[in-house]
Amino acid sequence: MSNMFLVGEILKNSRERKNIKLEKVAKDLNISSSLLKCIEDNEIPDHLNKVYLVGYVRTYSDYLELDSNEIVLQFKNKNQF
């Protein structure tokens, strides 16, 4: 996994390579597509508890069969929590 890419870009690129629509991910994971879009765009919603956000990132990366531990570590480091 390259540190040159932000976590959102890694998730989005992986999803697109697998030809999965964001709406399908949202339905499969029961996470709103608007929240998934925020994650892919590397935008942290102010109203969302960081613990939940980390959980969503982990769930999304697991869904895409990525190394969720590495993704979460990068996400925490980039967002300083």
Backbone as CSV, one residue per row, in Angstrom:
resi,resn,N_x,N_y,N_z,CA_x,CA_y,CA_z,C_x,C_y,C_z
1,MET,0.834,-1.162,0.000,0.000,0.000,0.000,0.884,1.231,0.000
2,SER,0.633,2.134,-0.884,1.475,3.315,-1.001,1.003,4.425,-0.084
3,ASN,1.947,5.050,0.614,1.623,6.190,1.451,1.364,7.439,0.615
4,MET,1.610,7.371,-0.684,1.381,8.515,-1.549,-0.108,8.780,-1.728
5,PHE,-0.919,7.795,-1.513,-2.354,7.931,-1.687,-3.031,8.070,-0.329
6,LEU,-4.048,8.881,-0.292,-4.857,8.981,0.909,-5.781,7.774,0.980
7,VAL,-6.223,7.456,2.172,-7.062,6.274,2.384,-8.300,6.306,1.489
8,GLY,-8.940,7.441,1.391,-10.139,7.540,0.554,-9.861,7.182,-0.894
9,GLU,-8.709,7.627,-1.395,-8.332,7.311,-2.769,-8.077,5.818,-2.943
10,ILE,-7.449,5.213,-1.945,-7.187,3.768,-1.993,-8.501,3.005,-2.050
11,LEU,-9.451,3.382,-1.185,-10.747,2.705,-1.155,-11.500,2.900,-2.467
12,LYS,-11.547,4.130,-2.936,-12.273,4.423,-4.178,-11.655,3.692,-5.361
13,ASN,-10.328,3.748,-5.478,-9.652,3.069,-6.587,-9.900,1.566,-6.556
14,SER,-9.866,0.982,-5.370,-10.111,-0.452,-5.240,-11.548,-0.791,-5.648
15,ARG,-12.495,0.006,-5.182,-13.911,-0.223,-5.529,-14.115,-0.124,-7.030
16,GLU,-13.531,0.896,-7.638,-13.690,1.090,-9.079,-13.022,-0.015,-9.887
17,ARG,-11.866,-0.484,-9.427,-11.189,-1.605,-10.110,-12.048,-2.863,-10.087
18,LYS,-12.826,-3.013,-9.029,-13.694,-4.180,-8.898,-15.056,-3.945,-9.544
19,ASN,-15.242,-2.774,-10.149,-16.495,-2.407,-10.806,-17.701,-2.522,-9.879
20,ILE,-17.543,-2.007,-8.673,-18.631,-2.016,-7.696,-19.136,-0.582,-7.553
21,LYS,-20.426,-0.411,-7.681,-21.024,0.920,-7.513,-21.094,1.269,-6.030
22,LEU,-20.938,2.546,-5.744,-20.972,3.028,-4.366,-22.299,2.666,-3.696
23,GLU,-23.384,2.724,-4.450,-24.699,2.402,-3.906,-24.789,0.932,-3.467
24,LYS,-24.099,0.053,-4.185,-24.092,-1.368,-3.804,-23.334,-1.555,-2.490
25,VAL,-22.200,-0.880,-2.367,-21.439,-0.952,-1.120,-22.301,-0.457,0.031
26,ALA,-22.958,0.672,-0.179,-23.811,1.256,0.863,-24.896,0.274,1.289
27,LYS,-25.521,-0.359,0.322,-26.588,-1.318,0.632,-26.026,-2.553,1.344
28,ASP,-24.924,-3.083,0.830,-24.333,-4.291,1.411,-23.842,-4.065,2.839
29,LEU,-23.301,-2.871,3.098,-22.718,-2.592,4.415,-23.668,-1.849,5.345
30,ASN,-24.805,-1.428,4.805,-25.770,-0.637,5.578,-25.121,0.640,6.129
31,ILE,-24.341,1.280,5.258,-23.705,2.570,5.546,-24.174,3.510,4.439
32,SER,-24.566,4.712,4.787,-25.106,5.622,3.774,-24.074,5.900,2.681
33,SER,-24.574,6.015,1.458,-23.668,6.301,0.337,-23.033,7.677,0.498
34,SER,-23.734,8.617,1.130,-23.145,9.948,1.334,-21.957,9.877,2.294
35,LEU,-22.050,9.031,3.309,-20.922,8.861,4.232,-19.759,8.166,3.539
36,LEU,-20.048,7.140,2.756,-18.984,6.454,2.016,-18.303,7.412,1.040
37,LYS,-19.089,8.283,0.417,-18.525,9.278,-0.500,-17.611,10.235,0.260
38,CYS,-18.017,10.657,1.448,-17.159,11.515,2.275,-15.836,10.818,2.581
39,ILE,-15.903,9.533,2.922,-14.688,8.770,3.221,-13.798,8.712,1.982
40,GLU,-14.399,8.406,0.828,-13.621,8.338,-0.409,-13.019,9.690,-0.783
41,ASP,-13.717,10.766,-0.436,-13.234,12.114,-0.747,-12.313,12.663,0.343
42,ASN,-12.005,11.830,1.323,-11.132,12.208,2.440,-11.678,13.399,3.219
43,GLU,-12.996,13.431,3.356,-13.661,14.480,4.121,-14.215,13.861,5.400
44,ILE,-13.827,14.415,6.521,-14.269,13.901,7.815,-15.508,14.676,8.258
45,PRO,-16.657,14.008,8.357,-17.851,14.712,8.854,-17.668,15.110,10.320
46,ASP,-17.926,16.372,10.624,-17.745,16.887,11.981,-18.683,16.222,12.987
47,HIS,-19.856,15.847,12.533,-20.867,15.316,13.441,-20.642,13.855,13.829
48,LEU,-19.718,13.177,13.178,-19.543,11.742,13.377,-18.441,11.452,14.384
49,ASN,-18.732,10.610,15.348,-17.751,10.170,16.336,-16.611,9.447,15.611
50,LYS,-15.389,9.778,15.968,-14.220,9.202,15.294,-14.130,7.691,15.449
51,VAL,-14.615,7.175,16.561,-14.600,5.722,16.764,-15.477,5.034,15.714
52,TYR,-16.650,5.605,15.469,-17.528,5.048,14.442,-16.896,5.178,13.063
53,LEU,-16.288,6.318,12.807,-15.664,6.549,11.512,-14.563,5.529,11.237
54,VAL,-13.742,5.250,12.220,-12.696,4.232,12.074,-13.335,2.870,11.782
55,GLY,-14.420,2.574,12.466,-15.137,1.316,12.220,-15.659,1.222,10.798
56,TYR,-16.191,2.323,10.294,-16.683,2.338,8.909,-15.540,2.143,7.920
57,VAL,-14.417,2.781,8.174,-13.249,2.624,7.293,-12.777,1.175,7.317
58,ARG,-12.741,0.571,8.499,-12.327,-0.832,8.615,-13.310,-1.755,7.868
59,THR,-14.587,-1.526,8.075,-15.612,-2.353,7.422,-15.523,-2.227,5.914
60,TYR,-15.362,-1.002,5.434,-15.269,-0.751,3.999,-14.024,-1.415,3.420
61,SER,-12.894,-1.304,4.092,-11.669,-1.918,3.575,-11.760,-3.449,3.608
62,ASP,-12.386,-4.006,4.645,-12.615,-5.460,4.672,-13.485,-5.887,3.498
63,TYR,-14.520,-5.132,3.242,-15.455,-5.425,2.141,-14.701,-5.491,0.809
64,LEU,-13.733,-4.598,0.645,-12.958,-4.557,-0.595,-11.772,-5.511,-0.577
65,GLU,-11.659,-6.293,0.496,-10.596,-7.282,0.665,-9.207,-6.634,0.677
66,LEU,-9.135,-5.481,1.337,-7.862,-4.795,1.534,-7.338,-5.120,2.927
67,ASP,-6.113,-4.748,3.203,-5.529,-4.937,4.530,-6.110,-3.862,5.449
68,SER,-7.165,-4.204,6.168,-7.881,-3.208,6.966,-7.021,-2.643,8.091
69,ASN,-6.128,-3.440,8.644,-5.245,-2.913,9.691,-4.357,-1.797,9.147
70,GLU,-3.800,-2.007,7.977,-2.944,-0.999,7.345,-3.760,0.243,6.959
71,ILE,-4.938,0.030,6.413,-5.799,1.145,6.001,-6.174,1.983,7.218
72,VAL,-6.590,1.339,8.289,-6.993,2.064,9.506,-5.800,2.801,10.099
73,LEU,-4.639,2.171,10.109,-3.433,2.824,10.630,-3.123,4.093,9.830
74,GLN,-3.170,3.981,8.516,-2.929,5.152,7.664,-3.985,6.223,7.916
75,PHE,-5.234,5.800,8.055,-6.329,6.735,8.288,-6.134,7.479,9.607
76,LYS,-5.799,6.748,10.654,-5.576,7.371,11.968,-4.386,8.324,11.918
77,ASN,-3.315,7.905,11.290,-2.116,8.750,11.216,-2.385,10.028,10.440
78,LYS,-3.092,9.902,9.332,-3.375,11.065,8.490,-4.307,12.043,9.204
79,ASN,-5.238,11.516,9.986,-6.224,12.359,10.641,-5.884,12.639,12.100
80,GLN,-4.725,12.200,12.533,-4.201,12.473,13.864,-5.130,12.069,15.004
81,PHE,-5.564,10.803,14.937,-6.291,10.233,16.070,-6.056,8.763,16.174
